[in-house]
Protein backbone atom coordinates (compact mmCIF):
# COMPACT_ATOMS: atom_id res chain seq x y z
CA UNK A 1 0.00 0.00 0.00
CA UNK A 2 1.01 3.60 -0.45
CA UNK A 3 2.93 5.08 2.46
CA UNK A 4 4.02 8.68 2.83
CA UNK A 5 6.09 9.44 5.92
CA UNK A 6 6.90 13.03 6.78
CA UNK A 7 9.76 14.14 8.99
CA UNK A 8 11.65 17.30 9.89
CA UNK A 9 8.98 19.24 11.73
CA UNK A 10 9.60 20.94 15.05
CA UNK A 11 9.71 24.18 16.99
CA UNK A 12 11.56 27.14 15.50
CA UNK A 13 11.71 30.85 16.17
CA UNK A 14 10.27 33.34 13.73
CA UNK A 15 12.76 34.01 10.96
CA UNK A 16 14.22 30.54 11.22
CA UNK A 17 14.26 27.65 8.78
CA UNK A 18 13.14 24.04 8.63
CA UNK A 19 13.39 21.34 5.99
CA UNK A 20 10.63 18.79 5.75
CA UNK A 21 11.05 15.43 4.05
CA UNK A 22 8.51 12.93 2.82
CA UNK A 23 9.60 9.37 2.11
CA UNK A 24 7.27 7.58 -0.29
CA UNK A 25 6.76 3.88 -0.88
CA UNK A 26 4.21 1.63 -2.52
CA UNK A 27 3.84 3.81 -5.60
CA UNK A 28 5.82 4.76 -8.68
CA UNK A 29 6.98 8.00 -7.12
CA UNK A 30 8.40 9.48 -10.30
CA UNK A 31 5.00 9.25 -12.00
CA UNK A 32 3.09 11.47 -9.61
CA UNK A 33 2.60 15.14 -8.93
CA UNK A 34 3.48 15.62 -5.27
CA UNK A 35 2.54 18.38 -2.88
CA UNK A 36 2.55 19.87 0.58
CA UNK A 37 -0.57 21.06 2.33
CA UNK A 38 -1.02 22.33 5.87
CA UNK A 39 -3.72 22.61 8.50
CA UNK A 40 -3.65 25.14 11.30
CA UNK A 41 -5.72 24.69 14.47
CA UNK A 42 -9.36 25.44 13.82
CA UNK A 43 -8.84 25.79 10.07
CA UNK A 44 -9.27 23.60 7.04
CA UNK A 45 -6.34 22.01 5.28
CA UNK A 46 -4.90 24.41 2.70
CA UNK A 47 -2.64 24.19 -0.31
CA UNK A 48 1.01 25.13 0.16
CA UNK A 49 2.86 23.89 -2.94
CA UNK A 50 2.99 21.19 -5.61
CA UNK A 51 5.65 19.86 -7.94
CA UNK A 52 5.24 17.96 -11.19
CA UNK A 53 6.55 14.44 -11.66
CA UNK A 54 9.67 15.71 -13.45
CA UNK A 55 10.20 18.53 -10.98
CA UNK A 56 10.03 20.99 -13.82
CA UNK A 57 6.82 22.71 -12.77
CA UNK A 58 6.07 24.06 -9.33
CA UNK A 59 3.21 26.04 -7.85
CA UNK A 60 3.05 27.95 -4.57
CA UNK A 61 0.44 29.60 -2.41
CA UNK A 62 0.90 33.36 -2.34
CA UNK A 63 1.51 33.22 1.40
CA UNK A 64 4.71 31.16 0.99
CA UNK A 65 6.11 32.40 -2.33
CA UNK A 66 9.72 33.45 -2.04
CA UNK A 67 10.11 31.73 1.34
CA UNK A 68 9.36 28.05 0.69
CA UNK A 69 10.91 25.77 -1.94
CA UNK A 70 9.60 22.37 -2.95
CA UNK A 71 11.88 19.79 -4.52
CA UNK A 72 12.02 16.06 -5.15
CA UNK A 73 14.57 13.32 -5.62
CA UNK A 74 12.99 10.63 -7.76
CA UNK A 75 15.96 8.32 -7.23
CA UNK A 76 15.31 8.39 -3.49
CA UNK A 77 11.49 8.51 -3.66
CA UNK A 78 11.62 11.57 -1.45
CA UNK A 79 9.88 14.93 -1.48
CA UNK A 80 11.27 17.99 0.32
CA UNK A 81 10.05 21.35 1.53
CA UNK A 82 12.63 23.96 2.47
CA UNK A 83 11.00 26.61 4.62
CA UNK A 84 12.86 29.87 5.25
CA UNK A 85 11.90 33.12 6.97
CA UNK A 86 9.25 31.28 8.95
CA UNK A 87 6.42 33.25 10.51
CA UNK A 88 4.10 32.38 13.42
CA UNK A 89 1.26 32.08 10.91
CA UNK A 90 3.11 29.17 9.29
CA UNK A 91 2.37 27.12 12.40
CA UNK A 92 0.40 24.05 11.29
CA UNK A 93 0.50 20.34 10.69
CA UNK A 94 2.16 19.84 7.30
CA UNK A 95 0.98 16.97 5.12
CA UNK A 96 2.71 15.36 2.20
CA UNK A 97 0.41 14.38 -0.65
CA UNK A 98 0.79 12.19 -3.75
CA UNK A 99 -1.25 12.18 -6.93
CA UNK A 100 -2.18 15.80 -6.34
CA UNK A 101 -4.50 17.72 -8.64
CA UNK A 102 -3.21 21.26 -8.59
CA UNK A 103 -4.14 23.18 -5.49
CA UNK A 104 -7.16 21.02 -4.90
CA UNK A 105 -6.46 17.73 -3.26
CA UNK A 106 -4.30 14.62 -3.43
CA UNK A 107 -5.07 10.95 -3.76
CA UNK A 108 -2.77 9.88 -0.95
CA UNK A 109 -1.72 11.55 2.30
CA UNK A 110 0.92 11.17 4.96
CA UNK A 111 0.19 11.38 8.65
CA UNK A 112 1.54 14.91 8.97
CA UNK A 113 4.34 16.61 10.86
CA UNK A 114 3.90 19.51 13.27
CA UNK A 115 5.64 22.81 12.57
CA UNK A 116 5.46 25.42 15.31
CA UNK A 117 6.90 28.91 14.82
CA UNK A 118 7.28 31.01 17.94
CA UNK A 119 7.26 34.79 17.88
C-alpha positions in Angstrom: 0.0 0.0 0.0 1.0 3.6 -0.4 2.9 5.1 2.5 4.0 8.7 2.8 6.1 9.4 5.9 6.9 13.0 6.8 9.8 14.1 9.0 11.7 17.3 9.9 9.0 19.2 11.7 9.6 20.9 15.1 9.7 24.2 17.0 11.6 27.1 15.5 11.7 30.9 16.2 10.3 33.3 13.7 12.8 34.0 11.0 14.2 30.5 11.2 14.3 27.6 8.8 13.1 24.0 8.6 13.4 21.3 6.0 10.6 18.8 5.7 11.1 15.4 4.0 8.5 12.9 2.8 9.6 9.4 2.1 7.3 7.6 -0.3 6.8 3.9 -0.9 4.2 1.6 -2.5 3.8 3.8 -5.6 5.8 4.8 -8.7 7.0 8.0 -7.1 8.4 9.5 -10.3 5.0 9.3 -12.0 3.1 11.5 -9.6 2.6 15.1 -8.9 3.5 15.6 -5.3 2.5 18.4 -2.9 2.5 19.9 0.6 -0.6 21.1 2.3 -1.0 22.3 5.9 -3.7 22.6 8.5 -3.6 25.1 11.3 -5.7 24.7 14.5 -9.4 25.4 13.8 -8.8 25.8 10.1 -9.3 23.6 7.0 -6.3 22.0 5.3 -4.9 24.4 2.7 -2.6 24.2 -0.3 1.0 25.1 0.2 2.9 23.9 -2.9 3.0 21.2 -5.6 5.7 19.9 -7.9 5.2 18.0 -11.2 6.5 14.4 -11.7 9.7 15.7 -13.4 10.2 18.5 -11.0 10.0 21.0 -13.8 6.8 22.7 -12.8 6.1 24.1 -9.3 3.2 26.0 -7.9 3.1 27.9 -4.6 0.4 29.6 -2.4 0.9 33.4 -2.3 1.5 33.2 1.4 4.7 31.2 1.0 6.1 32.4 -2.3 9.7 33.5 -2.0 10.1 31.7 1.3 9.4 28.0 0.7 10.9 25.8 -1.9 9.6 22.4 -3.0 11.9 19.8 -4.5 12.0 16.1 -5.1 14.6 13.3 -5.6 13.0 10.6 -7.8 16.0 8.3 -7.2 15.3 8.4 -3.5 11.5 8.5 -3.7 11.6 11.6 -1.5 9.9 14.9 -1.5 11.3 18.0 0.3 10.0 21.3 1.5 12.6 24.0 2.5 11.0 26.6 4.6 12.9 29.9 5.3 11.9 33.1 7.0 9.3 31.3 9.0 6.4 33.2 10.5 4.1 32.4 13.4 1.3 32.1 10.9 3.1 29.2 9.3 2.4 27.1 12.4 0.4 24.1 11.3 0.5 20.3 10.7 2.2 19.8 7.3 1.0 17.0 5.1 2.7 15.4 2.2 0.4 14.4 -0.7 0.8 12.2 -3.7 -1.3 12.2 -6.9 -2.2 15.8 -6.3 -4.5 17.7 -8.6 -3.2 21.3 -8.6 -4.1 23.2 -5.5 -7.2 21.0 -4.9 -6.5 17.7 -3.3 -4.3 14.6 -3.4 -5.1 10.9 -3.8 -2.8 9.9 -1.0 -1.7 11.6 2.3 0.9 11.2 5.0 0.2 11.4 8.7 1.5 14.9 9.0 4.3 16.6 10.9 3.9 19.5 13.3 5.6 22.8 12.6 5.5 25.4 15.3 6.9 28.9 14.8 7.3 31.0 17.9 7.3 34.8 17.9 
